[in-house]
Amino acid sequence: MIASPRDAGSGAGTTAGIDGIDGIAVRLAPAGTSPYALLGALGAGRVTRRPGAAPAAEHGHVSVSRTDGLVAVALSSRPVGIDVERVRPLPDLEQVVRDHLGAADAAAVHGADDPVGAFYEVWTRLEALLKAEGVGILDGLDPAPAVRARWRITPLDAGPDHRAALAHPADRSAAGPGT
């Protein structure tokens, strides 16, 4: 089962094994839930955060994402990235796609029955990948094929109002950037 906030109950969130991926725990919970409390409950140990850097955990690799209405965390024995976004109207969708997406991702948005939903699906996949890779959006939203090949992207069920994705190494020998 993939994590779903509809199963979150009173804010505790859910933990899910991610279809055949060992060593990754994901939790989605309502906004306002402390991501560090969620990570602690997953066994991350002490989690530290430095400005401009990804959180670091005592026990494993972590990733955190927050959006209007939802928080998402991932804990893994290997590098991992998670992103969640609330789906909302984008009056300037064409400009955002033109300014920020590569040709293949733009084509996926333009070819979709629901371009706004498709945009957020593409965006969360890209942002999760970039987090796993250890770089930010400012480094570009059109990762090279070699970078994309290092990561497997798994969509997460975040309910009808959100899109979420998890990035994890594509194979057991991958350990992150530069491998």
C-alpha positions as CSV (number, residue, x, y, z in Angstrom):
1,M,0.0,0.0,0.0
2,I,1.2,3.5,-0.8
3,A,0.9,6.1,1.9
4,S,-2.4,8.0,1.9
5,P,-3.4,10.9,4.1
6,R,-7.0,9.6,4.0
7,D,-5.8,6.9,6.3
8,A,-4.0,9.4,8.6
9,G,-6.8,9.6,11.2
10,S,-6.1,12.1,13.9
11,G,-2.8,13.4,12.4
12,A,-0.5,10.5,13.1
13,G,0.0,9.8,9.4
14,T,0.6,6.4,7.8
15,T,3.7,4.4,7.3
16,A,3.8,2.4,4.1
17,G,6.1,-0.1,2.5
18,I,6.6,1.2,-1.0
19,D,5.7,-1.5,-3.5
20,G,8.7,-3.8,-3.4
21,I,11.2,-1.3,-2.1
22,D,12.9,-2.4,1.1
23,G,14.3,0.0,3.6
24,I,12.1,3.0,2.9
25,A,9.4,4.3,5.2
26,V,7.1,7.1,4.2
27,R,4.7,9.1,6.3
28,L,2.1,11.6,5.1
29,A,0.2,13.6,7.7
30,P,-2.0,16.7,7.9
31,A,-0.2,20.1,7.9
32,G,0.9,21.2,11.3
33,T,2.2,17.8,12.2
34,S,5.9,18.1,13.0
35,P,8.0,16.4,10.3
36,Y,10.7,15.7,12.8
37,A,8.3,14.0,15.2
38,L,7.2,11.8,12.2
39,L,10.8,11.0,11.4
40,G,11.5,10.2,15.1
41,A,8.5,7.8,15.1
42,L,10.0,6.1,12.1
43,G,13.3,5.6,13.9
44,A,15.5,8.3,12.3
45,G,17.0,9.2,15.7
46,R,18.3,12.7,16.1
47,V,17.5,14.8,13.0
48,T,19.4,18.1,12.5
49,R,18.6,20.9,10.0
50,R,21.1,23.5,8.8
51,P,20.0,26.5,6.7
52,G,20.4,25.7,3.0
53,A,21.0,22.0,3.6
54,A,18.9,18.9,3.6
55,P,18.0,17.5,7.0
56,A,20.5,14.9,8.3
57,A,19.4,11.9,10.5
58,E,21.3,9.8,13.0
59,H,19.9,6.6,11.4
60,G,19.5,6.8,7.7
61,H,18.8,9.3,4.9
62,V,15.7,11.6,5.3
63,S,13.7,13.9,3.1
64,V,10.9,16.3,4.1
65,S,8.3,18.2,2.2
66,R,5.5,20.5,3.3
67,T,2.6,22.0,1.4
68,D,-0.7,23.6,2.1
69,G,-2.6,20.8,4.0
70,L,0.0,18.1,4.1
71,V,3.5,17.1,5.3
72,A,5.5,14.2,3.9
73,V,8.6,12.5,5.2
74,A,10.8,9.6,4.0
75,L,13.4,7.7,5.9
76,S,15.7,5.2,4.0
77,S,19.0,3.4,4.4
78,R,20.0,5.0,1.1
79,P,19.6,8.5,-0.4
80,V,15.9,9.4,-0.9
81,G,13.8,12.4,-1.9
82,I,10.2,13.2,-1.3
83,D,7.9,16.0,-2.5
84,V,4.3,16.9,-2.0
85,E,2.3,19.7,-3.6
86,R,-1.3,20.9,-3.2
87,V,-3.0,21.0,-6.7
88,R,-4.2,24.6,-7.2
89,P,-5.1,26.6,-10.3
90,L,-2.1,28.0,-12.3
91,P,-3.3,30.8,-14.4
92,D,0.2,31.2,-15.8
93,L,0.7,27.4,-16.5
94,E,2.0,27.9,-20.0
95,Q,4.6,30.4,-18.8
96,V,5.7,28.2,-15.9
97,V,6.0,25.1,-18.2
98,R,8.0,27.2,-20.7
99,D,10.3,28.7,-18.1
100,H,11.0,25.6,-15.9
101,L,10.4,22.3,-17.7
102,G,12.5,20.5,-20.3
103,A,10.9,19.4,-23.5
104,A,9.8,15.8,-22.4
105,D,8.3,17.0,-19.2
106,A,6.5,19.9,-21.0
107,A,5.1,17.5,-23.5
108,A,3.8,15.3,-20.7
109,V,1.9,18.3,-19.3
110,H,0.6,19.5,-22.7
111,G,-0.5,16.0,-23.7
112,A,-2.5,15.4,-20.5
113,D,-6.3,15.5,-20.2
114,D,-5.7,17.5,-17.0
115,P,-2.7,19.7,-17.6
116,V,-2.7,21.3,-14.2
117,G,-2.7,17.9,-12.4
118,A,-0.1,16.6,-14.8
119,F,2.1,19.7,-14.1
120,Y,2.0,18.9,-10.3
121,E,2.8,15.2,-11.1
122,V,5.8,16.2,-13.1
123,W,6.9,18.9,-10.6
124,T,6.8,16.5,-7.6
125,R,8.7,13.9,-9.5
126,L,11.4,16.4,-10.5
127,E,11.6,18.0,-7.0
128,A,11.8,14.5,-5.4
129,L,14.6,13.5,-7.8
130,L,16.5,16.8,-7.2
131,K,16.3,16.3,-3.4
132,A,17.5,12.7,-3.7
133,E,20.4,14.0,-5.9
134,G,21.3,16.6,-3.3
135,V,20.7,19.6,-5.5
136,G,18.0,22.3,-5.6
137,I,15.6,23.7,-8.2
138,L,18.1,26.5,-8.9
139,D,20.4,23.8,-10.4
140,G,17.8,23.2,-13.1
141,L,14.6,21.3,-13.6
142,D,15.7,19.3,-16.5
143,P,18.1,16.7,-15.1
144,A,20.4,15.0,-17.6
145,P,19.5,11.5,-18.7
146,A,22.3,10.0,-16.6
147,V,21.0,11.7,-13.5
148,R,17.4,10.5,-14.2
149,A,18.7,7.0,-14.7
150,R,20.2,6.9,-11.2
151,W,16.7,7.3,-9.7
152,R,13.4,5.5,-9.6
153,I,10.4,7.7,-9.1
154,T,7.4,6.2,-7.3
155,P,4.1,8.2,-7.2
156,L,2.5,8.4,-3.8
157,D,-1.3,8.5,-3.2
158,A,-1.7,11.9,-1.5
159,G,-5.4,12.2,-2.1
160,P,-7.3,14.1,-4.7
161,D,-6.0,17.5,-3.7
162,H,-2.3,16.8,-3.7
163,R,0.4,15.1,-5.7
164,A,3.4,13.4,-4.2
165,A,6.4,11.4,-5.4
166,L,9.3,9.6,-3.9
167,A,12.8,9.3,-5.5
168,H,15.1,6.4,-4.5
169,P,18.1,4.8,-6.2
170,A,17.2,2.9,-9.3
171,D,19.3,-0.2,-8.4
172,R,20.7,-1.7,-5.2
173,S,24.2,-0.6,-6.0
174,A,23.3,3.1,-6.5
175,A,24.3,5.2,-3.6
176,G,23.5,8.7,-4.9
177,P,25.2,11.4,-6.8
178,G,28.3,10.5,-8.7
179,T,27.7,6.8,-8.7
